[in-house]
C-alpha cells in the first residue's frame, strides 16, 4: 500500500514537470563539475568565494583533522563541549559584533533549532513570504501564530505589525534572498523596529563571507539573531548562529535539535577559525564576485531576459516548469550547469533558472553562458 502511494505521487511529479532527479557528479575541478566524463561549467554553486577548492584551506583543514580526529563522538551537552569549540564560537561572536555564537551541523538544523526554541505559543511571527523552507519548518514547529508579508514590502510589514502591536512579535526574514537574489531593505526594517520594538531574526546564509565589510553581511545593524552557514562562502560545512548574551544558554537547555545530536568535531571549530582569517582577507575575491555578477546581470538584460538579483544570486524568469527544465537540459548539453528552480521552491508557474555566481568565474565564462542561453531560449520558445 505504501509503495503504491509513493509510485502514484512520483508519477504526478513527472507529469507536472516537477520531478527531481539530480545528475550524478563525479567530482569538481575548480569552476567545473566532472559529469559523465565531461567538464561542465558550474553556475549552480554556493561556493561564492571559491574557498572550497582553496589549497590553503585544504592544508589547514587537513592539519586540524589530523590533530583533533574526525568526530566529537558526543552531544554538546554530554562530553562534546570542547574548549576549542567555545573558543571558535567566541571568535565568531566578536567578529560579527554579537554577544555570543553557537555552531550547528547544518543551516537547516540551525533555523529549526532557534525558531522552534525561541518562539512559542502566544508569540506572533511576521515573516517575509520568500523565506527559506527551513525557516518555515522551524516557525511552524514553534506553535507561534504566524503571518506572512509581501516580499520585501515594508508597507505590508507595517500593516502586519500595526495589527499585532500588543503582542510579543518577532520578524523573520533573509538578508540576501536565496531564490530572488535581492537584498533586504535593512533601513526600512530599522525604521519599523524603532517604531514597534520587535525581535529581528535574519538568515544571512548567502551574505556572510560574500557581502559587507570584511564579509560581515548585510543586516548587522538590525538583526538581533543572525544565521550563517559554513557551506556557502566559507567553503566548509555546518552553520553558526549569532546571538545576544544569554540566548546561547537558553538553547543549551531547551533546543532539542541541539541537545539530541552529535556536535561538530573539534577539527571543525579549529578550521572555522582559520576560515574566518581568510574571509577577513578576501576583499579581492568579494570585489571580483560583485563585478562578475553585475556583468552577468546586465548582459542577460541586454539580451531581453527578465532577471532579478542585486548580488551574486540571479533569477532568470521562465514561468513554465517544463520550459525551465528544457532550458536547463539544453544548457547541460552545451556543458553549462544551472538550476531550474520549480514549485514548491518557488510559486507554481513561476519557475526560474537560479544562476549562482562565484569568484571562480571569468568574463569569458559569462559570455559563453549568455550566448548559449539565448540560443536555447530562441529554439525552445
TIMIKE-596791 format. One record per residue (C-alpha): residue number from 1; residue in three letters; x, y, z. Coordinates in Angstrom, 2 decimals, padded with zeros to 5 digits. Example, Ala and Ser with C-alpha at 12.3 -4.5 7.8 and 13.67 -1.06 7.14 Angstrom:
<nodes>
(1,"ala",(012.30,-004.50,007.80))
(2,"ser",(013.67,-001.06,007.14))
</nodes>
This chain:
<nodes>
(1,"unk",(000.00,000.00,000.00))
(2,"unk",(002.77,002.44,000.92))
(3,"unk",(004.80,001.63,-002.19))
(4,"unk",(001.77,002.16,-004.45))
(5,"unk",(001.12,005.56,-002.88))
(6,"unk",(004.71,006.65,-003.43))
(7,"unk",(004.62,005.40,-007.02))
(8,"unk",(001.50,007.42,-007.80))
(9,"unk",(002.88,010.58,-006.27))
(10,"unk",(006.11,010.26,-008.24))
(11,"unk",(004.06,009.82,-011.42))
(12,"unk",(002.21,013.06,-010.65))
(13,"unk",(005.57,014.81,-010.18))
(14,"unk",(006.74,013.57,-013.57))
(15,"unk",(003.60,014.53,-015.48))
(16,"unk",(003.52,018.02,-013.92))
(17,"unk",(007.16,018.79,-014.71))
(18,"unk",(008.12,018.82,-011.02))
(19,"unk",(010.06,015.53,-010.84))
(20,"unk",(013.52,015.82,-009.30))
(21,"unk",(016.32,013.56,-010.47))
(22,"unk",(019.67,015.31,-009.96))
(23,"unk",(022.52,014.36,-012.30))
(24,"unk",(025.37,012.42,-010.75))
(25,"unk",(028.55,014.43,-010.29))
(26,"unk",(031.84,012.53,-010.34))
(27,"unk",(033.78,015.34,-008.65))
(28,"unk",(034.54,019.04,-009.05))
(29,"unk",(037.55,020.69,-010.60))
(30,"unk",(037.67,024.39,-009.78))
(31,"unk",(034.78,026.10,-011.52))
(32,"unk",(033.89,022.86,-013.32))
(33,"unk",(031.91,019.75,-012.43))
(34,"unk",(033.02,016.42,-013.87))
(35,"unk",(029.90,014.59,-015.07))
(36,"unk",(029.87,011.56,-017.35))
(37,"unk",(033.45,012.18,-018.40))
(38,"unk",(032.73,015.81,-019.36))
(39,"unk",(033.78,019.10,-017.78))
(40,"unk",(030.70,021.18,-017.05))
(41,"unk",(030.95,024.86,-016.16))
(42,"unk",(029.10,025.27,-012.87))
(43,"unk",(026.54,028.06,-012.45))
(44,"unk",(024.77,026.35,-009.54))
(45,"unk",(027.38,026.51,-006.80))
(46,"unk",(027.12,028.39,-003.50))
(47,"unk",(030.92,028.41,-003.15))
(48,"unk",(030.79,032.17,-003.67))
(49,"unk",(034.45,032.95,-002.91))
(50,"unk",(035.86,029.68,-004.25))
(51,"unk",(037.23,028.69,-000.84))
(52,"unk",(036.12,025.06,-001.08))
(53,"unk",(038.95,024.47,-003.57))
(54,"unk",(041.46,026.71,-001.77))
(55,"unk",(044.72,024.84,-001.26))
(56,"unk",(045.43,026.99,001.79))
(57,"unk",(042.15,025.96,003.40))
(58,"unk",(042.64,022.31,002.45))
(59,"unk",(046.01,022.26,004.18))
(60,"unk",(044.64,023.91,007.31))
(61,"unk",(041.63,021.58,007.48))
(62,"unk",(043.84,018.53,006.91))
(63,"unk",(046.14,019.62,009.74))
(64,"unk",(043.22,020.18,012.11))
(65,"unk",(041.58,016.83,011.42))
(66,"unk",(044.91,015.03,011.91))
(67,"unk",(045.37,016.87,015.19))
(68,"unk",(041.89,016.53,016.67))
(69,"unk",(040.38,013.46,014.98))
(70,"unk",(037.23,013.04,012.93))
(71,"unk",(034.37,013.10,015.43))
(72,"unk",(033.28,014.68,018.70))
(73,"unk",(031.58,011.36,019.49))
(74,"unk",(029.04,013.03,021.72))
(75,"unk",(026.27,015.54,022.07))
(76,"unk",(027.42,019.02,023.04))
(77,"unk",(025.60,018.56,026.36))
(78,"unk",(027.28,015.29,027.30))
(79,"unk",(031.03,015.17,026.64))
(80,"unk",(031.20,017.24,023.47))
(81,"unk",(031.54,020.74,024.91))
(82,"unk",(035.17,021.12,023.87))
(83,"unk",(037.13,024.25,024.67))
(84,"unk",(038.20,024.77,021.04))
(85,"unk",(034.52,024.89,020.00))
(86,"unk",(033.79,027.55,022.62))
(87,"unk",(036.88,029.46,021.50))
(88,"unk",(035.71,029.41,017.89))
(89,"unk",(032.18,030.49,018.80))
(90,"unk",(033.54,033.39,020.86))
(91,"unk",(035.69,034.45,017.92))
(92,"unk",(032.69,034.42,015.55))
(93,"unk",(030.57,036.40,018.00))
(94,"unk",(033.29,039.01,018.31))
(95,"unk",(033.97,039.22,014.56))
(96,"unk",(030.33,039.78,013.67))
(97,"unk",(029.58,042.01,016.66))
(98,"unk",(027.31,039.78,018.76))
(99,"unk",(027.24,038.71,022.39))
(100,"unk",(027.56,035.01,021.61))
(101,"unk",(027.53,032.37,018.88))
(102,"unk",(026.64,028.71,018.55))
(103,"unk",(027.58,026.17,015.88))
(104,"unk",(025.09,023.73,014.33))
(105,"unk",(025.62,020.77,011.94))
(106,"unk",(023.65,022.48,009.13))
(107,"unk",(021.79,025.66,008.26))
(108,"unk",(018.52,023.75,008.10))
(109,"unk",(019.07,022.43,011.62))
(110,"unk",(020.12,025.87,012.86))
(111,"unk",(016.90,027.50,011.64))
(112,"unk",(014.76,024.74,013.09))
(113,"unk",(016.74,024.82,016.32))
(114,"unk",(016.42,028.53,017.03))
(115,"unk",(012.90,029.14,015.74))
(116,"unk",(011.29,026.13,017.42))
(117,"unk",(013.00,027.09,020.68))
(118,"unk",(012.88,030.89,020.94))
(119,"unk",(009.30,031.13,019.67))
(120,"unk",(006.29,029.53,021.34))
(121,"unk",(002.53,029.53,021.60))
(122,"unk",(001.22,033.05,022.20))
(123,"unk",(004.03,034.72,020.24))
(124,"unk",(003.48,036.36,016.88))
(125,"unk",(005.87,035.83,013.98))
(126,"unk",(005.65,038.07,010.93))
(127,"unk",(007.71,036.68,008.08))
(128,"unk",(008.74,037.57,004.57))
(129,"unk",(006.86,035.23,002.23))
(130,"unk",(010.10,034.30,000.45))
(131,"unk",(012.00,032.92,003.43))
(132,"unk",(013.77,029.57,003.21))
(133,"unk",(011.92,026.28,003.72))
(134,"unk",(013.93,025.58,006.89))
(135,"unk",(012.68,028.81,008.44))
(136,"unk",(009.10,027.90,007.53))
(137,"unk",(009.54,024.49,009.16))
(138,"unk",(011.05,025.93,012.34))
(139,"unk",(008.36,028.58,012.58))
(140,"unk",(005.53,026.05,012.24))
(141,"unk",(007.14,023.77,014.83))
(142,"unk",(007.23,026.60,017.37))
(143,"unk",(003.46,026.80,017.92))
(144,"unk",(003.53,030.59,017.48))
(145,"unk",(000.96,032.44,015.40))
(146,"unk",(002.50,033.49,012.11))
(147,"unk",(001.58,035.91,009.34))
(148,"unk",(003.35,036.49,006.05))
(149,"unk",(004.04,039.84,004.47))
(150,"unk",(004.61,040.51,000.79))
(151,"unk",(008.20,040.00,-000.23))
(152,"unk",(010.43,042.87,000.91))
(153,"unk",(007.40,045.16,001.31))
(154,"unk",(007.86,047.48,004.27))
(155,"unk",(004.36,048.85,003.72))
(156,"unk",(002.77,045.44,004.12))
(157,"unk",(005.08,044.55,007.02))
(158,"unk",(003.97,047.68,008.88))
(159,"unk",(000.32,046.76,008.36))
(160,"unk",(001.01,043.40,009.94))
(161,"unk",(002.91,044.98,012.82))
(162,"unk",(000.18,047.52,013.49))
(163,"unk",(-002.44,044.77,013.61))
(164,"unk",(-000.48,042.81,016.22))
(165,"unk",(001.34,045.53,018.11))
(166,"unk",(000.01,044.48,021.52))
(167,"unk",(001.67,041.07,021.39))
(168,"unk",(005.23,039.78,021.57))
(169,"unk",(006.42,039.98,017.96))
(170,"unk",(009.34,038.57,016.00))
(171,"unk",(010.08,039.49,012.39))
(172,"unk",(011.70,036.77,010.29))
(173,"unk",(013.49,037.48,007.02))
(174,"unk",(016.63,036.88,004.95))
(175,"unk",(019.28,039.45,004.08))
(176,"unk",(020.13,038.14,000.61))
(177,"unk",(017.18,036.08,-000.60))
(178,"unk",(018.18,032.63,-001.79))
(179,"unk",(015.90,032.42,-004.84))
(180,"unk",(015.13,036.04,-005.82))
(181,"unk",(018.68,037.25,-005.21))
(182,"unk",(017.50,040.64,-003.96))
(183,"unk",(018.72,042.36,-000.80))
(184,"unk",(016.70,043.11,002.32))
(185,"unk",(015.51,046.66,002.85))
(186,"unk",(017.52,046.93,006.07))
(187,"unk",(016.89,050.64,006.57))
(188,"unk",(013.16,050.04,006.26))
(189,"unk",(013.31,047.26,008.84))
(190,"unk",(015.33,049.52,011.12))
(191,"unk",(012.71,052.28,010.94))
(192,"unk",(009.94,049.84,011.79))
(193,"unk",(012.00,048.25,014.54))
(194,"unk",(012.39,051.62,016.25))
(195,"unk",(008.64,052.15,015.99))
(196,"unk",(007.37,048.70,017.04))
(197,"unk",(010.21,047.15,019.03))
(198,"unk",(010.14,043.60,017.63))
(199,"unk",(012.77,040.85,017.77))
(200,"unk",(014.52,040.53,014.40))
(201,"unk",(015.77,037.16,013.16))
(202,"unk",(017.70,037.30,009.88))
(203,"unk",(019.06,034.44,007.81))
(204,"unk",(022.33,035.72,006.32))
(205,"unk",(023.41,032.38,004.85))
(206,"unk",(024.01,033.79,001.36))
(207,"unk",(025.53,037.08,002.55))
(208,"unk",(028.05,036.21,005.27))
(209,"unk",(031.53,035.99,003.84))
(210,"unk",(030.49,037.29,000.42))
(211,"unk",(028.88,040.66,001.24))
(212,"unk",(029.51,043.58,003.57))
(213,"unk",(032.68,044.99,005.06))
(214,"unk",(035.14,042.09,005.50))
(215,"unk",(032.29,039.68,004.78))
(216,"unk",(030.21,040.68,007.79))
(217,"unk",(026.96,040.56,005.85))
(218,"unk",(024.10,042.96,005.34))
(219,"unk",(021.87,043.05,008.41))
(220,"unk",(024.23,043.52,011.35))
(221,"unk",(022.62,046.81,012.37))
(222,"unk",(019.14,045.32,012.69))
(223,"unk",(019.44,041.57,013.35))
(224,"unk",(019.07,040.51,016.99))
(225,"unk",(019.71,036.92,015.88))
(226,"unk",(021.51,036.03,012.64))
(227,"unk",(022.02,032.67,010.97))
(228,"unk",(025.06,031.91,008.85))
(229,"unk",(026.32,028.81,007.12))
(230,"unk",(029.79,027.44,006.52))
(231,"unk",(028.59,025.62,003.40))
(232,"unk",(028.47,028.63,001.09))
(233,"unk",(031.04,031.46,001.00))
(234,"unk",(033.03,029.82,003.83))
(235,"unk",(033.72,026.73,001.69))
(236,"unk",(033.16,024.26,004.53))
(237,"unk",(030.19,022.57,006.22))
(238,"unk",(027.89,023.27,009.16))
(239,"unk",(026.31,026.51,010.34))
(240,"unk",(026.51,029.17,013.03))
(241,"unk",(024.00,031.32,014.86))
(242,"unk",(024.89,034.77,016.22))
(243,"unk",(023.09,035.68,019.43))
(244,"unk",(022.65,038.24,022.18))
(245,"unk",(024.18,037.34,025.54))
(246,"unk",(022.17,034.75,027.44))
(247,"unk",(020.46,033.25,024.39))
(248,"unk",(023.07,030.50,023.97))
(249,"unk",(022.39,029.29,027.50))
(250,"unk",(018.67,029.08,026.66))
(251,"unk",(019.38,026.94,023.57))
(252,"unk",(021.62,024.63,025.62))
(253,"unk",(018.69,023.97,027.93))
(254,"unk",(015.69,023.92,025.61))
(255,"unk",(016.67,023.33,021.94))
(256,"unk",(016.02,019.70,021.01))
(257,"unk",(017.82,019.92,017.62))
(258,"unk",(020.94,020.95,019.54))
(259,"unk",(020.60,018.72,022.60))
(260,"unk",(019.86,015.46,020.81))
(261,"unk",(022.54,015.38,018.13))
(262,"unk",(026.26,014.73,017.93))
(263,"unk",(028.10,018.03,017.90))
(264,"unk",(030.53,019.01,015.18))
(265,"unk",(034.11,017.84,015.86))
(266,"unk",(036.90,019.91,017.37))
(267,"unk",(038.65,019.95,014.00))
(268,"unk",(035.66,021.72,012.53))
(269,"unk",(035.90,024.51,015.10))
(270,"unk",(039.65,024.90,014.58))
(271,"unk",(039.13,025.10,010.81))
(272,"unk",(036.28,027.58,011.26))
(273,"unk",(038.74,029.93,012.99))
(274,"unk",(041.18,029.55,010.11))
(275,"unk",(038.41,030.30,007.63))
(276,"unk",(037.46,033.49,009.42))
(277,"unk",(041.02,034.76,008.97))
(278,"unk",(040.81,034.01,005.24))
(279,"unk",(037.39,035.66,004.96))
(280,"unk",(038.71,038.86,006.53))
(281,"unk",(041.47,038.99,003.90))
(282,"unk",(039.28,038.19,000.86))
(283,"unk",(038.26,041.65,-000.28))
(284,"unk",(039.72,040.98,-003.73))
(285,"unk",(037.51,037.92,-004.09))
(286,"unk",(034.43,039.88,-002.97))
(287,"unk",(035.21,042.69,-005.41))
(288,"unk",(035.59,040.26,-008.30))
(289,"unk",(032.39,038.46,-007.28))
(290,"unk",(030.47,041.74,-007.28))
(291,"unk",(031.88,042.78,-010.65))
(292,"unk",(031.35,039.47,-012.42))
(293,"unk",(027.80,039.20,-011.05))
(294,"unk",(026.96,042.64,-012.42))
(295,"unk",(028.45,041.67,-015.76))
(296,"unk",(026.15,038.64,-015.96))
(297,"unk",(023.05,040.55,-014.85))
(298,"unk",(023.46,043.39,-017.32))
(299,"unk",(024.45,041.08,-020.15))
(300,"unk",(021.32,038.96,-019.75))
(301,"unk",(019.11,042.04,-019.58))
(302,"unk",(020.63,043.40,-022.78))
(303,"unk",(019.54,040.19,-024.47))
(304,"unk",(015.96,040.75,-023.33))
(305,"unk",(015.80,038.35,-020.37))
(306,"unk",(013.88,039.26,-017.22))
(307,"unk",(016.44,038.96,-014.45))
(308,"unk",(016.21,039.86,-010.77))
(309,"unk",(019.02,039.87,-008.23))
(310,"unk",(021.14,042.50,-006.56))
(311,"unk",(024.26,040.45,-005.92))
(312,"unk",(025.69,037.02,-006.76))
(313,"unk",(022.34,035.18,-007.00))
(314,"unk",(020.36,035.91,-010.15))
(315,"unk",(016.87,034.69,-011.00))
(316,"unk",(016.13,034.42,-014.71))
(317,"unk",(012.36,034.38,-015.05))
(318,"unk",(010.91,031.48,-017.07))
(319,"unk",(007.44,030.78,-015.66))
(320,"unk",(006.58,027.39,-017.09))
(321,"unk",(008.16,024.49,-015.19))
(322,"unk",(008.64,022.31,-018.26))
(323,"unk",(010.35,025.11,-020.18))
(324,"unk",(012.71,025.71,-017.26))
(325,"unk",(013.66,022.04,-017.35))
(326,"unk",(014.19,022.14,-021.11))
(327,"unk",(016.42,025.20,-020.88))
(328,"unk",(018.48,023.60,-018.14))
(329,"unk",(018.88,020.38,-020.15))
(330,"unk",(019.84,022.29,-023.30))
(331,"unk",(022.49,024.21,-021.39))
(332,"unk",(023.82,020.97,-019.92))
(333,"unk",(024.19,019.61,-023.46))
(334,"unk",(026.46,022.64,-024.02))
(335,"unk",(028.50,021.89,-020.88))
(336,"unk",(026.83,024.52,-018.69))
(337,"unk",(025.01,023.60,-015.47))
(338,"unk",(022.31,025.80,-013.94))
(339,"unk",(019.48,025.01,-011.52))
(340,"unk",(015.86,025.09,-012.76))
(341,"unk",(014.04,026.14,-009.57))
(342,"unk",(010.43,024.98,-009.61))
(343,"unk",(007.47,024.59,-007.28))
(344,"unk",(007.49,024.27,-004.27))
(345,"unk",(010.87,026.03,-004.12))
(346,"unk",(009.23,028.92,-005.97))
(347,"unk",(005.49,029.55,-006.55))
(348,"unk",(003.71,027.37,-009.10))
(349,"unk",(004.11,028.65,-012.69))
(350,"unk",(006.90,030.99,-011.56))
(351,"unk",(009.82,028.72,-012.41))
(352,"unk",(013.24,030.33,-012.75))
(353,"unk",(016.78,029.48,-013.66))
(354,"unk",(018.68,030.24,-010.49))
(355,"unk",(022.10,031.45,-011.60))
(356,"unk",(024.69,031.31,-008.88))
(357,"unk",(027.88,033.29,-009.49))
(358,"unk",(031.21,032.52,-007.84))
(359,"unk",(034.54,034.33,-007.80))
(360,"unk",(035.98,031.41,-009.78))
(361,"unk",(034.17,032.56,-012.92))
(362,"unk",(035.64,034.88,-015.55))
(363,"unk",(034.17,037.21,-018.19))
(364,"unk",(034.65,034.59,-020.90))
(365,"unk",(032.51,032.16,-018.88))
(366,"unk",(029.76,034.74,-018.56))
(367,"unk",(029.84,035.48,-022.29))
(368,"unk",(029.58,031.78,-023.05))
(369,"unk",(026.58,031.38,-020.75))
(370,"unk",(024.73,034.36,-022.23))
(371,"unk",(025.30,033.14,-025.78))
(372,"unk",(024.14,029.60,-025.01))
(373,"unk",(021.04,030.62,-023.03))
(374,"unk",(020.00,032.96,-025.83))
(375,"unk",(020.33,030.17,-028.39))
(376,"unk",(018.43,027.72,-026.20))
(377,"unk",(015.66,030.17,-025.45))
(378,"unk",(015.20,031.03,-029.16))
(379,"unk",(014.98,027.32,-030.03))
(380,"unk",(012.53,026.39,-027.27))
(381,"unk",(010.20,029.42,-027.41))
</nodes>
